[in-house]
């Protein structure tokens, strides 16, 4: 991933991250999901990335959504 992207949200359940992604898309913020969960042992996190330019706004939106 390029240097101008940062993690805005992590969770161990995919649909929580997909909900956060949908909320950001509704607010015109592009995001990317990276699944770092190990498929054999089901450990790890699923990360949601946004552009550094959108990071502060995305954090406020996700916090307001109370995921």
CHARMM internal coordinates of N, CA and C (Angstrom, degrees):
IC EDIT
DIST 1 N 1 CA 1.4451
DIST 1 CA 1 C 1.5247
ANGL 1 N 1 CA 1 C 107.97
DIST 1 C 2 N 1.2936
ANGL 1 CA 1 C 2 N 116.73
DIHE 1 N 1 CA 1 C 2 N 145.56
DIST 2 N 2 CA 1.4572
ANGL 1 C 2 N 2 CA 121.13
DIHE 1 CA 1 C 2 N 2 CA -177.77
DIST 2 CA 2 C 1.5208
ANGL 2 N 2 CA 2 C 111.95
DIHE 1 C 2 N 2 CA 2 C -66.68
DIST 2 C 3 N 1.3092
ANGL 2 CA 2 C 3 N 115.87
DIHE 2 N 2 CA 2 C 3 N 161.12
DIST 3 N 3 CA 1.4603
ANGL 2 C 3 N 3 CA 121.56
DIHE 2 CA 2 C 3 N 3 CA -176.85
DIST 3 CA 3 C 1.5215
ANGL 3 N 3 CA 3 C 113.87
DIHE 2 C 3 N 3 CA 3 C -68.16
DIST 3 C 4 N 1.3229
ANGL 3 CA 3 C 4 N 118.25
DIHE 3 N 3 CA 3 C 4 N -18.47
DIST 4 N 4 CA 1.4619
ANGL 3 C 4 N 4 CA 119.67
DIHE 3 CA 3 C 4 N 4 CA -175.65
DIST 4 CA 4 C 1.5314
ANGL 4 N 4 CA 4 C 112.63
DIHE 3 C 4 N 4 CA 4 C -91.98
DIST 4 C 5 N 1.3373
ANGL 4 CA 4 C 5 N 118.13
DIHE 4 N 4 CA 4 C 5 N 20.42
DIST 5 N 5 CA 1.4646
ANGL 4 C 5 N 5 CA 122.73
DIHE 4 CA 4 C 5 N 5 CA 177.25
DIST 5 CA 5 C 1.5247
ANGL 5 N 5 CA 5 C 108.39
DIHE 4 C 5 N 5 CA 5 C -118.24
DIST 5 C 6 N 1.3355
ANGL 5 CA 5 C 6 N 116.05
DIHE 5 N 5 CA 5 C 6 N 146.27
DIST 6 N 6 CA 1.4599
ANGL 5 C 6 N 6 CA 120.64
DIHE 5 CA 5 C 6 N 6 CA -178.80
DIST 6 CA 6 C 1.5234
ANGL 6 N 6 CA 6 C 109.72
DIHE 5 C 6 N 6 CA 6 C -138.83
DIST 6 C 7 N 1.3302
ANGL 6 CA 6 C 7 N 115.41
DIHE 6 N 6 CA 6 C 7 N 153.51
DIST 7 N 7 CA 1.4648
ANGL 6 C 7 N 7 CA 121.20
DIHE 6 CA 6 C 7 N 7 CA 177.71
DIST 7 CA 7 C 1.5233
ANGL 7 N 7 CA 7 C 108.71
DIHE 6 C 7 N 7 CA 7 C -73.01
DIST 7 C 8 N 1.3288
ANGL 7 CA 7 C 8 N 115.65
DIHE 7 N 7 CA 7 C 8 N 128.56
DIST 8 N 8 CA 1.4550
ANGL 7 C 8 N 8 CA 120.47
DIHE 7 CA 7 C 8 N 8 CA 178.76
DIST 8 CA 8 C 1.5257
ANGL 8 N 8 CA 8 C 111.59
DIHE 7 C 8 N 8 CA 8 C -110.86
DIST 8 C 9 N 1.3405
ANGL 8 CA 8 C 9 N 116.94
DIHE 8 N 8 CA 8 C 9 N -21.57
DIST 9 N 9 CA 1.4613
ANGL 8 C 9 N 9 CA 120.57
DIHE 8 CA 8 C 9 N 9 CA -176.00
DIST 9 CA 9 C 1.5213
ANGL 9 N 9 CA 9 C 108.78
DIHE 8 C 9 N 9 CA 9 C -157.81
DIST 9 C 10 N 1.3350
ANGL 9 CA 9 C 10 N 117.06
DIHE 9 N 9 CA 9 C 10 N 139.71
DIST 10 N 10 CA 1.4661
ANGL 9 C 10 N 10 CA 121.72
DIHE 9 CA 9 C 10 N 10 CA 173.72
DIST 10 CA 10 C 1.5244
ANGL 10 N 10 CA 10 C 108.79
DIHE 9 C 10 N 10 CA 10 C -134.50
DIST 10 C 11 N 1.3098
ANGL 10 CA 10 C 11 N 114.83
DIHE 10 N 10 CA 10 C 11 N 150.66
DIST 11 N 11 CA 1.4645
ANGL 10 C 11 N 11 CA 121.05
DIHE 10 CA 10 C 11 N 11 CA 176.68
DIST 11 CA 11 C 1.5147
ANGL 11 N 11 CA 11 C 107.16
DIHE 10 C 11 N 11 CA 11 C -160.42
DIST 11 C 12 N 1.3258
ANGL 11 CA 11 C 12 N 116.92
DIHE 11 N 11 CA 11 C 12 N 160.95
DIST 12 N 12 CA 1.4610
ANGL 11 C 12 N 12 CA 119.56
DIHE 11 CA 11 C 12 N 12 CA 178.27
DIST 12 CA 12 C 1.5254
ANGL 12 N 12 CA 12 C 112.31
DIHE 11 C 12 N 12 CA 12 C -96.80
DIST 12 C 13 N 1.3546
ANGL 12 CA 12 C 13 N 117.27
DIHE 12 N 12 CA 12 C 13 N 0.22
DIST 13 N 13 CA 1.4661
ANGL 12 C 13 N 13 CA 121.95
DIHE 12 CA 12 C 13 N 13 CA 177.79
DIST 13 CA 13 C 1.5276
ANGL 13 N 13 CA 13 C 107.98
DIHE 12 C 13 N 13 CA 13 C -116.84
DIST 13 C 14 N 1.3229
ANGL 13 CA 13 C 14 N 116.40
DIHE 13 N 13 CA 13 C 14 N 122.82
DIST 14 N 14 CA 1.4549
ANGL 13 C 14 N 14 CA 121.87
DIHE 13 CA 13 C 14 N 14 CA -173.32
DIST 14 CA 14 C 1.5209
ANGL 14 N 14 CA 14 C 113.37
DIHE 13 C 14 N 14 CA 14 C -58.48
DIST 14 C 15 N 1.3315
ANGL 14 CA 14 C 15 N 118.21
DIHE 14 N 14 CA 14 C 15 N -42.86
DIST 15 N 15 CA 1.4569
ANGL 14 C 15 N 15 CA 117.81
DIHE 14 CA 14 C 15 N 15 CA -174.38
DIST 15 CA 15 C 1.5316
ANGL 15 N 15 CA 15 C 112.62
DIHE 14 C 15 N 15 CA 15 C -66.28
DIST 15 C 16 N 1.3268
ANGL 15 CA 15 C 16 N 118.97
DIHE 15 N 15 CA 15 C 16 N -25.76
DIST 16 N 16 CA 1.4631
ANGL 15 C 16 N 16 CA 120.66
DIHE 15 CA 15 C 16 N 16 CA 174.47
DIST 16 CA 16 C 1.5339
ANGL 16 N 16 CA 16 C 110.22
DIHE 15 C 16 N 16 CA 16 C -65.04
DIST 16 C 17 N 1.3165
ANGL 16 CA 16 C 17 N 116.38
DIHE 16 N 16 CA 16 C 17 N -41.21
DIST 17 N 17 CA 1.4622
ANGL 16 C 17 N 17 CA 120.96
DIHE 16 CA 16 C 17 N 17 CA 179.00
DIST 17 CA 17 C 1.5213
ANGL 17 N 17 CA 17 C 109.78
DIHE 16 C 17 N 17 CA 17 C -69.14
DIST 17 C 18 N 1.3326
ANGL 17 CA 17 C 18 N 117.64
DIHE 17 N 17 CA 17 C 18 N -38.56
DIST 18 N 18 CA 1.4648
ANGL 17 C 18 N 18 CA 120.55
DIHE 17 CA 17 C 18 N 18 CA 178.03
DIST 18 CA 18 C 1.5290
ANGL 18 N 18 CA 18 C 111.63
DIHE 17 C 18 N 18 CA 18 C -64.78
DIST 18 C 19 N 1.3288
ANGL 18 CA 18 C 19 N 117.23
DIHE 18 N 18 CA 18 C 19 N -35.51
DIST 19 N 19 CA 1.4692
ANGL 18 C 19 N 19 CA 120.61
DIHE 18 CA 18 C 19 N 19 CA 176.39
DIST 19 CA 19 C 1.5292
ANGL 19 N 19 CA 19 C 109.62
DIHE 18 C 19 N 19 CA 19 C -65.17
DIST 19 C 20 N 1.3318
ANGL 19 CA 19 C 20 N 116.85
DIHE 19 N 19 CA 19 C 20 N -44.72
DIST 20 N 20 CA 1.4644
ANGL 19 C 20 N 20 CA 120.60
DIHE 19 CA 19 C 20 N 20 CA 178.14
DIST 20 CA 20 C 1.5191
ANGL 20 N 20 CA 20 C 110.81
DIHE 19 C 20 N 20 CA 20 C -60.80
DIST 20 C 21 N 1.3227
ANGL 20 CA 20 C 21 N 116.96
DIHE 20 N 20 CA 20 C 21 N -41.32
DIST 21 N 21 CA 1.4676
ANGL 20 C 21 N 21 CA 121.35
DIHE 20 CA 20 C 21 N 21 CA 178.18
DIST 21 CA 21 C 1.5238
ANGL 21 N 21 CA 21 C 110.36
DIHE 20 C 21 N 21 CA 21 C -62.07
DIST 21 C 22 N 1.3154
ANGL 21 CA 21 C 22 N 117.79
DIHE 21 N 21 CA 21 C 22 N -43.54
DIST 22 N 22 CA 1.4635
ANGL 21 C 22 N 22 CA 121.60
DIHE 21 CA 21 C 22 N 22 CA 179.97
DIST 22 CA 22 C 1.5288
ANGL 22 N 22 CA 22 C 111.25
DIHE 21 C 22 N 22 CA 22 C -64.00
DIST 22 C 23 N 1.3203
ANGL 22 CA 22 C 23 N 116.52
DIHE 22 N 22 CA 22 C 23 N -40.51
DIST 23 N 23 CA 1.4689
ANGL 22 C 23 N 23 CA 120.21
DIHE 22 CA 22 C 23 N 23 CA 178.19
DIST 23 CA 23 C 1.5250
ANGL 23 N 23 CA 23 C 110.26
DIHE 22 C 23 N 23 CA 23 C -62.80
DIST 23 C 24 N 1.3300
ANGL 23 CA 23 C 24 N 116.83
DIHE 23 N 23 CA 23 C 24 N -42.74
DIST 24 N 24 CA 1.4600
ANGL 23 C 24 N 24 CA 119.85
DIHE 23 CA 23 C 24 N 24 CA 178.18
DIST 24 CA 24 C 1.5235
ANGL 24 N 24 CA 24 C 111.23
DIHE 23 C 24 N 24 CA 24 C -64.79
DIST 24 C 25 N 1.3204
ANGL 24 CA 24 C 25 N 117.41
DIHE 24 N 24 CA 24 C 25 N -40.70
DIST 25 N 25 CA 1.4669
ANGL 24 C 25 N 25 CA 120.45
DIHE 24 CA 24 C 25 N 25 CA 178.28
DIST 25 CA 25 C 1.5197
ANGL 25 N 25 CA 25 C 111.17
DIHE 24 C 25 N 25 CA 25 C -62.54
DIST 25 C 26 N 1.3344
ANGL 25 CA 25 C 26 N 117.32
DIHE 25 N 25 CA 25 C 26 N -36.83
DIST 26 N 26 CA 1.4620
ANGL 25 C 26 N 26 CA 121.04
DIHE 25 CA 25 C 26 N 26 CA 176.32
DIST 26 CA 26 C 1.5254
ANGL 26 N 26 CA 26 C 111.87
DIHE 25 C 26 N 26 CA 26 C -62.88
DIST 26 C 27 N 1.3340
ANGL 26 CA 26 C 27 N 115.90
DIHE 26 N 26 CA 26 C 27 N -23.28
DIST 27 N 27 CA 1.4608
ANGL 26 C 27 N 27 CA 122.06
DIHE 26 CA 26 C 27 N 27 CA 178.96
DIST 27 CA 27 C 1.5324
ANGL 27 N 27 CA 27 C 112.04
DIHE 26 C 27 N 27 CA 27 C -103.54
DIST 27 C 28 N 1.3348
ANGL 27 CA 27 C 28 N 115.80
DIHE 27 N 27 CA 27 C 28 N 19.49
DIST 28 N 28 CA 1.4700
ANGL 27 C 28 N 28 CA 123.22
DIHE 27 CA 27 C 28 N 28 CA 176.20
DIST 28 CA 28 C 1.5272
ANGL 28 N 28 CA 28 C 113.30
DIHE 27 C 28 N 28 CA 28 C 60.72
DIST 28 C 29 N 1.3331
ANGL 28 CA 28 C 29 N 116.32
DIHE 28 N 28 CA 28 C 29 N 37.12
DIST 29 N 29 CA 1.4596
ANGL 28 C 29 N 29 CA 121.22
DIHE 28 CA 28 C 29 N 29 CA 175.64
DIST 29 CA 29 C 1.5216
ANGL 29 N 29 CA 29 C 107.77
DIHE 28 C 29 N 29 CA 29 C -115.18
DIST 29 C 30 N 1.3194
ANGL 29 CA 29 C 30 N 115.53
DIHE 29 N 29 CA 29 C 30 N 119.24
DIST 30 N 30 CA 1.4611
ANGL 29 C 30 N 30 CA 121.33
DIHE 29 CA 29 C 30 N 30 CA 178.64
DIST 30 CA 30 C 1.5237
ANGL 30 N 30 CA 30 C 109.63
DIHE 29 C 30 N 30 CA 30 C -74.16
DIST 30 C 31 N 1.3245
ANGL 30 CA 30 C 31 N 116.26
DIHE 30 N 30 CA 30 C 31 N 137.79
DIST 31 N 31 CA 1.4610
ANGL 30 C 31 N 31 CA 120.64
DIHE 30 CA 30 C 31 N 31 CA 179.09
DIST 31 CA 31 C 1.5176
ANGL 31 N 31 CA 31 C 110.07
DIHE 30 C 31 N 31 CA 31 C -143.60
DIST 31 C 32 N 1.3381
ANGL 31 CA 31 C 32 N 114.64
DIHE 31 N 31 CA 31 C 32 N 162.13
DIST 32 N 32 CA 1.4623
ANGL 31 C 32 N 32 CA 121.69
DIHE 31 CA 31 C 32 N 32 CA -178.03
DIST 32 CA 32 C 1.5204
ANGL 32 N 32 CA 32 C 108.36
DIHE 31 C 32 N 32 CA 32 C -135.12
DIST 32 C 33 N 1.3364
ANGL 32 CA 32 C 33 N 116.20
DIHE 32 N 32 CA 32 C 33 N 134.28
DIST 33 N 33 CA 1.4631
ANGL 32 C 33 N 33 CA 121.81
DIHE 32 CA 32 C 33 N 33 CA 177.25
DIST 33 CA 33 C 1.5272
ANGL 33 N 33 CA 33 C 109.25
DIHE 32 C 33 N 33 CA 33 C -95.93
DIST 33 C 34 N 1.3204
ANGL 33 CA 33 C 34 N 115.74
DIHE 33 N 33 CA 33 C 34 N 130.18
DIST 34 N 34 CA 1.4657
ANGL 33 C 34 N 34 CA 122.11
DIHE 33 CA 33 C 34 N 34 CA 174.07
DIST 34 CA 34 C 1.5325
ANGL 34 N 34 CA 34 C 107.00
DIHE 33 C 34 N 34 CA 34 C -120.33
DIST 34 C 35 N 1.3355
ANGL 34 CA 34 C 35 N 115.70
DIHE 34 N 34 CA 34 C 35 N 117.27
DIST 35 N 35 CA 1.4581
ANGL 34 C 35 N 35 CA 121.13
DIHE 34 CA 34 C 35 N 35 CA -178.55
DIST 35 CA 35 C 1.5169
ANGL 35 N 35 CA 35 C 108.91
DIHE 34 C 35 N 35 CA 35 C -91.91
DIST 35 C 36 N 1.3292
ANGL 35 CA 35 C 36 N 116.35
DIHE 35 N 35 CA 35 C 36 N 109.48
DIST 36 N 36 CA 1.4626
ANGL 35 C 36 N 36 CA 121.95
DIHE 35 CA 35 C 36 N 36 CA 179.38
DIST 36 CA 36 C 1.5243
ANGL 36 N 36 CA 36 C 111.23
DIHE 35 C 36 N 36 CA 36 C -104.62
DIST 36 C 37 N 1.3090
ANGL 36 CA 36 C 37 N 115.81
DIHE 36 N 36 CA 36 C 37 N 17.86
DIST 37 N 37 CA 1.4620
ANGL 36 C 37 N 37 CA 121.36
DIHE 36 CA 36 C 37 N 37 CA -179.11
DIST 37 CA 37 C 1.5247
ANGL 37 N 37 CA 37 C 108.91
DIHE 36 C 37 N 37 CA 37 C -80.14
DIST 37 C 38 N 1.3127
ANGL 37 CA 37 C 38 N 117.29
DIHE 37 N 37 CA 37 C 38 N 133.18
DIST 38 N 38 CA 1.4536
ANGL 37 C 38 N 38 CA 122.63
DIHE 37 CA 37 C 38 N 38 CA 177.61
DIST 38 CA 38 C 1.5191
ANGL 38 N 38 CA 38 C 109.16
DIHE 37 C 38 N 38 CA 38 C -73.50
DIST 38 C 39 N 1.3074
ANGL 38 CA 38 C 39 N 117.15
DIHE 38 N 38 CA 38 C 39 N 123.06
DIST 39 N 39 CA 1.4639
ANGL 38 C 39 N 39 CA 120.71
DIHE 38 CA 38 C 39 N 39 CA -175.52
DIST 39 CA 39 C 1.5336
ANGL 39 N 39 CA 39 C 113.47
DIHE 38 C 39 N 39 CA 39 C -72.75
DIST 39 C 40 N 1.3087
ANGL 39 CA 39 C 40 N 117.81
DIHE 39 N 39 CA 39 C 40 N -19.80
DIST 40 N 40 CA 1.4653
ANGL 39 C 40 N 40 CA 120.27
DIHE 39 CA 39 C 40 N 40 CA 179.23
DIST 40 CA 40 C 1.5240
ANGL 40 N 40 CA 40 C 112.82
DIHE 39 C 40 N 40 CA 40 C -83.92
DIST 40 C 41 N 1.3165
ANGL 40 CA 40 C 41 N 116.34
DIHE 40 N 40 CA 40 C 41 N -36.95
DIST 41 N 41 CA 1.4577
ANGL 40 C 41 N 41 CA 119.84
DIHE 40 CA 40 C 41 N 41 CA -173.60
DIST 41 CA 41 C 1.5320
ANGL 41 N 41 CA 41 C 113.37
DIHE 40 C 41 N 41 CA 41 C -114.97
DIST 41 C 42 N 1.3203
ANGL 41 CA 41 C 42 N 116.85
DIHE 41 N 41 CA 41 C 42 N -4.43
DIST 42 N 42 CA 1.4661
ANGL 41 C 42 N 42 CA 123.10
DIHE 41 CA 41 C 42 N 42 CA 178.37
DIST 42 CA 42 C 1.5246
ANGL 42 N 42 CA 42 C 112.95
DIHE 41 C 42 N 42 CA 42 C 56.13
DIST 42 C 43 N 1.3267
ANGL 42 CA 42 C 43 N 115.18
DIHE 42 N 42 CA 42 C 43 N 38.11
DIST 43 N 43 CA 1.4589
ANGL 42 C 43 N 43 CA 119.83
DIHE 42 CA 42 C 43 N 43 CA 174.31
DIST 43 CA 43 C 1.5178
ANGL 43 N 43 CA 43 C 108.08
DIHE 42 C 43 N 43 CA 43 C -114.07
DIST 43 C 44 N 1.3011
ANGL 43 CA 43 C 44 N 116.10
DIHE 43 N 43 CA 43 C 44 N 155.77
DIST 44 N 44 CA 1.4469
ANGL 43 C 44 N 44 CA 120.90
DIHE 43 CA 43 C 44 N 44 CA 179.35
DIST 44 CA 44 C 1.5157
ANGL 44 N 44 CA 44 C 110.72
DIHE 43 C 44 N 44 CA 44 C 116.43
DIST 44 C 45 N 1.2956
ANGL 44 CA 44 C 45 N 115.17
DIHE 44 N 44 CA 44 C 45 N -177.68
DIST 45 N 45 CA 1.4559
ANGL 44 C 45 N 45 CA 122.00
DIHE 44 CA 44 C 45 N 45 CA -175.38
DIST 45 CA 45 C 1.5244
ANGL 45 N 45 CA 45 C 110.66
DIHE 44 C 45 N 45 CA 45 C -123.93
DIST 45 C 46 N 1.3006
ANGL 45 CA 45 C 46 N 114.64
DIHE 45 N 45 CA 45 C 46 N 157.94
DIST 46 N 46 CA 1.4533
ANGL 45 C 46 N 46 CA 122.65
DIHE 45 CA 45 C 46 N 46 CA 172.23
DIST 46 CA 46 C 1.5216
ANGL 46 N 46 CA 46 C 105.43
DIHE 45 C 46 N 46 CA 46 C -109.02
DIST 46 C 47 N 1.3225
ANGL 46 CA 46 C 47 N 116.93
DIHE 46 N 46 CA 46 C 47 N 126.31
DIST 47 N 47 CA 1.4568
ANGL 46 C 47 N 47 CA 121.61
DIHE 46 CA 46 C 47 N 47 CA -172.84
DIST 47 CA 47 C 1.5205
ANGL 47 N 47 CA 47 C 111.41
DIHE 46 C 47 N 47 CA 47 C -110.58
DIST 47 C 48 N 1.3253
ANGL 47 CA 47 C 48 N 114.96
DIHE 47 N 47 CA 47 C 48 N 144.52
DIST 48 N 48 CA 1.4584
ANGL 47 C 48 N 48 CA 122.39
DIHE 47 CA 47 C 48 N 48 CA 176.49
DIST 48 CA 48 C 1.5267
ANGL 48 N 48 CA 48 C 107.50
DIHE 47 C 48 N 48 CA 48 C -114.61
DIST 48 C 49 N 1.3246
ANGL 48 CA 48 C 49 N 115.92
DIHE 48 N 48 CA 48 C 49 N 122.75
DIST 49 N 49 CA 1.4525
ANGL 48 C 49 N 49 CA 122.38
DIHE 48 CA 48 C 49 N 49 CA -177.48
DIST 49 CA 49 C 1.5179
ANGL 49 N 49 CA 49 C 110.87
DIHE 48 C 49 N 49 CA 49 C -108.84
DIST 49 C 50 N 1.3321
ANGL 49 CA 49 C 50 N 115.57
DIHE 49 N 49 CA 49 C 50 N 145.12
DIST 50 N 50 CA 1.4631
ANGL 49 C 50 N 50 CA 122.52
DIHE 49 CA 49 C 50 N 50 CA 172.01
DIST 50 CA 50 C 1.5240
ANGL 50 N 50 CA 50 C 108.25
DIHE 49 C 50 N 50 CA 50 C -134.24
DIST 50 C 51 N 1.3066
ANGL 50 CA 50 C 51 N 115.66
DIHE 50 N 50 CA 50 C 51 N 164.91
DIST 51 N 51 CA 1.4573
ANGL 50 C 51 N 51 CA 121.28
DIHE 50 CA 50 C 51 N 51 CA 175.81
DIST 51 CA 51 C 1.5216
ANGL 51 N 51 CA 51 C 109.48
DIHE 50 C 51 N 51 CA 51 C -63.39
DIST 51 C 52 N 1.3146
ANGL 51 CA 51 C 52 N 116.90
DIHE 51 N 51 CA 51 C 52 N 145.95
DIST 52 N 52 CA 1.4627
ANGL 51 C 52 N 52 CA 120.68
DIHE 51 CA 51 C 52 N 52 CA 177.24
DIST 52 CA 52 C 1.5229
ANGL 52 N 52 CA 52 C 111.62
DIHE 51 C 52 N 52 CA 52 C -56.56
DIST 52 C 53 N 1.3215
ANGL 52 CA 52 C 53 N 117.18
DIHE 52 N 52 CA 52 C 53 N -31.78
DIST 53 N 53 CA 1.4640
ANGL 52 C 53 N 53 CA 121.12
DIHE 52 CA 52 C 53 N 53 CA 178.93
DIST 53 CA 53 C 1.5246
ANGL 53 N 53 CA 53 C 112.00
DIHE 52 C 53 N 53 CA 53 C -64.86
DIST 53 C 54 N 1.3282
ANGL 53 CA 53 C 54 N 117.32
DIHE 53 N 53 CA 53 C 54 N -29.37
DIST 54 N 54 CA 1.4633
ANGL 53 C 54 N 54 CA 122.09
DIHE 53 CA 53 C 54 N 54 CA -177.77
DIST 54 CA 54 C 1.5277
ANGL 54 N 54 CA 54 C 113.49
DIHE 53 C 54 N 54 CA 54 C -99.55
DIST 54 C 55 N 1.3180
ANGL 54 CA 54 C 55 N 117.44
DIHE 54 N 54 CA 54 C 55 N -1.29
DIST 55 N 55 CA 1.4628
ANGL 54 C 55 N 55 CA 121.45
DIHE 54 CA 54 C 55 N 55 CA -169.89
DIST 55 CA 55 C 1.5278
ANGL 55 N 55 CA 55 C 113.22
DIHE 54 C 55 N 55 CA 55 C -58.46
DIST 55 C 56 N 1.3128
ANGL 55 CA 55 C 56 N 118.24
DIHE 55 N 55 CA 55 C 56 N -51.14
DIST 56 N 56 CA 1.4738
ANGL 55 C 56 N 56 CA 120.04
DIHE 55 CA 55 C 56 N 56 CA -177.31
DIST 56 CA 56 C 1.5206
ANGL 56 N 56 CA 56 C 111.70
DIHE 55 C 56 N 56 CA 56 C -62.22
DIST 56 C 57 N 1.3221
ANGL 56 CA 56 C 57 N 116.26
DIHE 56 N 56 CA 56 C 57 N -45.78
DIST 57 N 57 CA 1.4584
ANGL 56 C 57 N 57 CA 120.60
DIHE 56 CA 56 C 57 N 57 CA 179.75
DIST 57 CA 57 C 1.5337
ANGL 57 N 57 CA 57 C 110.77
DIHE 56 C 57 N 57 CA 57 C -63.69
DIST 57 C 58 N 1.3228
ANGL 57 CA 57 C 58 N 117.11
DIHE 57 N 57 CA 57 C 58 N -41.66
DIST 58 N 58 CA 1.4672
ANGL 57 C 58 N 58 CA 121.47
DIHE 57 CA 57 C 58 N 58 CA -179.96
DIST 58 CA 58 C 1.5224
ANGL 58 N 58 CA 58 C 110.77
DIHE 57 C 58 N 58 CA 58 C -63.94
DIST 58 C 59 N 1.3219
ANGL 58 CA 58 C 59 N 117.69
DIHE 58 N 58 CA 58 C 59 N -40.61
DIST 59 N 59 CA 1.4762
ANGL 58 C 59 N 59 CA 120.65
DIHE 58 CA 58 C 59 N 59 CA 178.08
DIST 59 CA 59 C 1.5246
ANGL 59 N 59 CA 59 C 111.18
DIHE 58 C 59 N 59 CA 59 C -61.41
DIST 59 C 60 N 1.3331
ANGL 59 CA 59 C 60 N 116.71
DIHE 59 N 59 CA 59 C 60 N -43.19
DIST 60 N 60 CA 1.4694
ANGL 59 C 60 N 60 CA 120.65
DIHE 59 CA 59 C 60 N 60 CA 179.55
DIST 60 CA 60 C 1.5132
ANGL 60 N 60 CA 60 C 110.66
DIHE 59 C 60 N 60 CA 60 C -63.25
DIST 60 C 61 N 1.3218
ANGL 60 CA 60 C 61 N 117.16
DIHE 60 N 60 CA 60 C 61 N -41.70
DIST 61 N 61 CA 1.4660
ANGL 60 C 61 N 61 CA 120.99
DIHE 60 CA 60 C 61 N 61 CA -179.12
DIST 61 CA 61 C 1.5250
ANGL 61 N 61 CA 61 C 110.99
DIHE 60 C 61 N 61 CA 61 C -65.38
DIST 61 C 62 N 1.3276
ANGL 61 CA 61 C 62 N 116.74
DIHE 61 N 61 CA 61 C 62 N -44.24
DIST 62 N 62 CA 1.4636
ANGL 61 C 62 N 62 CA 120.67
DIHE 61 CA 61 C 62 N 62 CA -179.53
DIST 62 CA 62 C 1.5310
ANGL 62 N 62 CA 62 C 110.67
DIHE 61 C 62 N 62 CA 62 C -67.72
DIST 62 C 63 N 1.3219
ANGL 62 CA 62 C 63 N 117.16
DIHE 62 N 62 CA 62 C 63 N -39.75
DIST 63 N 63 CA 1.4697
ANGL 62 C 63 N 63 CA 119.51
DIHE 62 CA 62 C 63 N 63 CA 177.51
DIST 63 CA 63 C 1.5304
ANGL 63 N 63 CA 63 C 110.63
DIHE 62 C 63 N 63 CA 63 C -63.01
DIST 63 C 64 N 1.3142
ANGL 63 CA 63 C 64 N 116.93
DIHE 63 N 63 CA 63 C 64 N -39.72
DIST 64 N 64 CA 1.4609
ANGL 63 C 64 N 64 CA 121.36
DIHE 63 CA 63 C 64 N 64 CA 179.38
DIST 64 CA 64 C 1.5380
ANGL 64 N 64 CA 64 C 111.31
DIHE 63 C 64 N 64 CA 64 C -66.45
DIST 64 C 65 N 1.3320
ANGL 64 CA 64 C 65 N 115.72
DIHE 64 N 64 CA 64 C 65 N -29.75
DIST 65 N 65 CA 1.4645
ANGL 64 C 65 N 65 CA 120.52
DIHE 64 CA 64 C 65 N 65 CA 179.60
DIST 65 CA 65 C 1.5265
ANGL 65 N 65 CA 65 C 111.48
DIHE 64 C 65 N 65 CA 65 C -75.13
DIST 65 C 66 N 1.3249
ANGL 65 CA 65 C 66 N 117.52
DIHE 65 N 65 CA 65 C 66 N -17.36
DIST 66 N 66 CA 1.4657
ANGL 65 C 66 N 66 CA 123.66
DIHE 65 CA 65 C 66 N 66 CA 177.46
DIST 66 CA 66 C 1.5293
ANGL 66 N 66 CA 66 C 112.28
DIHE 65 C 66 N 66 CA 66 C 54.87
DIST 66 C 67 N 1.3299
ANGL 66 CA 66 C 67 N 114.83
DIHE 66 N 66 CA 66 C 67 N 53.97
DIST 67 N 67 CA 1.4605
ANGL 66 C 67 N 67 CA 120.12
DIHE 66 CA 66 C 67 N 67 CA 177.48
DIST 67 CA 67 C 1.4916
ANGL 67 N 67 CA 67 C 107.20
DIHE 66 C 67 N 67 CA 67 C -83.86
END
COOR INIT
IC SEED 1 N 1 CA 1 C
IC BUILD
